[in-house]
Amino acid sequence: MISIVGSGRVGSSIAFLCMSNEIDDVILVNRTEEKAIGESLDISNSIPGSSKFSIRGTSDYSKLVGSDIVVITASADGYQKSRTENIQSQVNMIKEIAKNVKEFCPSAIVLMISNPLDVLTYFFQKESRFSRFHVIGIASSLDTSRFRYFISEKFSVPQSSIDGALVLGEHGDSMVPIFSGVRVDGRNLMDMVDDYEKASLTSNVRNYWLQLRNFKSRSQFGIAKNAYDVLSAIKHNRELRIPASLVLGGEYGEANVAMGVPVKINQNGIVEIEKIILDQDESALLAESAKKIRKDIESVDI
């Protein structure tokens, strides 16, 4: 069973993908029970006639019992200028959710979607004391999708012609697009852009969410699809290689901080943190990103 905590746009979109693709039973948990019930009733109409799975809405955390995976999309407050602007209320919320998840499904794999993503991944893991390989922040794969999109737009090529696009570090203003490993139709991206173009692409990726808000309130489909891909890999025991956030234990020279790094995921959660070669500038930027996340963690009143 998959439980999704938070029944807003993102949580409901993930639930819709799970139901329409017949992946597993879903429980939607929301502090306003009517919201969870309403979304589950709507999504239930997307279930194929061949499906054996169902969806239910509730505000009762005890219904999480039996969950293999818990997806957290809940938010205590919205944000306008920065994903960290309501960091204290978000951390307070996530610590309460962690206590409930630990009580009712202590063996679950947790996918963190809520922001600030890396900070909440860190505090959930510390509060729950779950294995760090079972608390996975899903956002760097979304940032990678955005990086690939901008490369595609700049060179007027389909995204299928782009290999090796990757964004690491914070899901925020210090995220690090990794240019050194990208190939466009077999050509090294570093040979196709100058420093100004690199800076422009980096800024576009970092500020994508702000640009999107000029046209709609917030993103939902991109992150929902990225989360669904991870759910599918876990439920079907398929290997999936993506960048994702977890609490590090010395990898990439960082410890006791959560940030996006390349990982391999299967039914057991994260089974490998992959080491890739970064150039000197990328390594320095990744260290700065870790420093930024650590500063945010330290700013929280615990």
N, C-alpha and C positions, 0 to 999 in steps of 0.2 A: 504494500500500500504506500502511496505517496501522499504526504500531508503538506499543504501549502498554507503558511501563516501569512495572512494578508490577502484580501479579496478585491484589491483595487485593479487598475488597468493591467499591471504586469502579472500579478498573481492569477487573475482570471484568464489572461491570454495563455499563460503556461498551462493552466488547467484545461483550457479548450484544446490545446495541442495534444495533451495527454489523452483526453477522451476521444477526440476525433481520430487519433492514431492507435487507439486500443492498446495503451501501454500498461495500465494498471488502474486499480481503484484509486479514487482521489477524495481526500477530505479537505475542504476549504475551511480554514479557521479565521474568524474575524472578531474583533472586539464588539462590533455591532452585528449581532447574529443575523438580523434580517438581511443585511448586505450579503453575507455568505450564503444564506439560503436562496436569495434571489438570483445570485450569479450561478449557483449550482443548478437551479431549475432551468435557467436559460441554456447553460452549457449541456445539460442532459439531452437537449434536443439535437445535439451534434453527434451523439453516440451512434455508430453504425449498427444496423440491425444484427450484424454477426457478432457484436461485442458481448463479452461476459462481464464487463466492468461497469461500475456505477460511480456517481459523484454525490457527495452530501455536503451540506453547509452547517456550521456550528460555531459557537463561541466557547465551547467546552474543550479544554486542552486534554481532558482524559480520553477523548476520542482519538488521540494520537497513538494510543496503544496498538502495537502491531505494525507501525510505520517502518518501512525499510529506509525511506528517504524523507527528510523534512526540508522544504524549500522556504526560505524566509524572505518575504517581500514587503513586510509591514513597515510602516513609517509613523513615528509619533508626530512629526511636523514636516511640512514642506520646506523647500529651499528655493531661493531665487538666484543668488549670485555665486554661491559656493556649496559644494556637497558637504562641507564641514561646518556650515554656519549654525546648525542645530545639533552639534556633536554630543553635548551633554544629555539632552533628552533622548537622543537616539541610542546612546550607550545604556542609559537607564532602562530603556525599553528592551534592548537586546539581552541584558542580564536577566530580566524577568522571563523572557522567552526561553533563554538557556536553562533556567531552573525547571521550567515545565517540560521541556524536551528531555532533559536528563531524567526527570521523574517518570515520564510515561513511555519513552522509547529510547533508552540509554544505548542501544546498539545501532541507532540510525546513522546514516551518512547525512550530513547537513550541507546544503547549498545556500550560501549567503548571497542575496541580491541587494539588500537594503544598503543605503549609503549613510555615512562614508564607508565604503565597502571594506577597505583594508583594516580600518580601525575596528569596525564591528566584527570582522572575521577574527581579529586578535582577541577582542574581549569575549566573544562567544566561546572560543576555544579555552581561554583561561577560566571563565566562569563554569563551564560544563566539565572541564578536564577531559574532554574527548581526545582521542588521538588527533594530532595535528593533520594527519592524512585523511581524516573523516570530516574536517570542517573546511569547506572549499568555497572561496570567494569567486563568483562568476562575474567578471567584468572585463578583464584584459582581453578575452576572446572577442568581446563586443568592440573594444577599442581597436583590435586588430582588423575587424571587419570594416571599421571606418577608415583606417589607414589604407586598406586595400581599395576601398571605394574611391578615395581621393587620388590614388595612383592611377586607377582606371580612368577617372575623369581627366586628369592632367594629360595623359598620353593617348586618350581616345582608344583604349583597348578594352576588351572584355576582361572581367575579373579572373576568368579562367586562365588567362595568359600570365598571371602574376603568381610567382612562387616565393615562399619564404617570408612573406609579410608577417611582422610580429611586433606587438607592443608590450612592454614590460613595466614593472614598477607600480606606482600608485594609480588607482583609478581616479585621477584628478589632475590638477594643474601641472604636476611634475612627471606625468607619464612619459615613457621613453620609447618612441618609435625606433625600431632597429633597422636602419637602412642598409647595413653592411651585408645582410644575408638575402636581400630581395633581388629577384630576377624578373625582368619584364621581357617576355618573348625570348628568354635565354640570355638577355643582356643584364649586366650588373647595374642596378639602379644608381649606385654611386658614380658611375660613369655618365649618367644621364642628367644629373642635377648638380647645380652649384650650391654654395653655402646659403645663398638667399632663398633658393627654391626649397632646400631642406628645412630652413627655418619656417617658411610659409606652410609647407606640408605639416610640420610638427604643430604649429599653431592651429591649423585647421582641425587636426585630429583632437587636440586638447579642448578645443572650444566647440566641437560639433554639437554638444548638447545645448549650448547657448544659442547657436544658430537655429537649431530645431525648434526652440521655444519661441522663435519669431513667428512660427506657423502653427504650432500646436502646444499643448500644455507640457507634455513630456513624452519621452520615448517609451514604447512598450513592445513593439513587435520584434525589434532586433534583439533585445535582451531576452525576450521570451523564447525566441528560436535558439539562442545560444544556450539558455538554461535547459531547454528541451533536449538538445543534442547530448548534453551531459547526462540527463535522466535516462535517455535511450541507451547510451553506452553502458551505464550502470545496470539497468534492468536486463539488457540483452548480453551482458558480459562481452562487449566489444571494446577494443582498445581505441582510445581517443587521445590524440596529442593536441593540446591547446595550452595557451598561457592562462594560469589561474592563480589566485591569491591563497596563500596558506602561511601559517607561522613558520618562519625559517629557523633552522638550527645550525647555521654556519654556511649554508649554501650561498653562493655568490657573495661570500664575505660578510653576510649579515645574520644576526641571531636575535631572537626575542622581538621580532617585528613581522607583520604580515604584509606581503606585497606580491604582485604578479610575476611569476617565473614560468618557464616551460615545464609542463608536467605530462605524465601519462596516467590516464584514468581508465579503470575497468570496474567490475562489480565490487571490488574491494575498496573503492575510493581512489585516492592518489597512490599509485604503486611505484612511481619513479619521478624524481625531480631531475630533469634533463639538463646537462651542462652544455651550453653552447658558447662558441667563441664570440666575444664582443671586441670591438675596437676600443682604443684608449678613451675616446670621447664618450662612447656609449657606457663604458664601465664607470666613468666618473659621474655621468648623469644618473645612472642607476643608484650609485651610492648617495647622491644628493636626494633622490626620490625616497630612499629608505630613511634618510635623515628627516625629511619632511614628515613622513608617516609617524616616525618615532616621536617627533615634537608634538604632533596631534594627539598621540596616545598619552603623552605625559601631561597634556593640557586638561585631561579629564579628571574631575574630582571624584575619586573612588572612596 
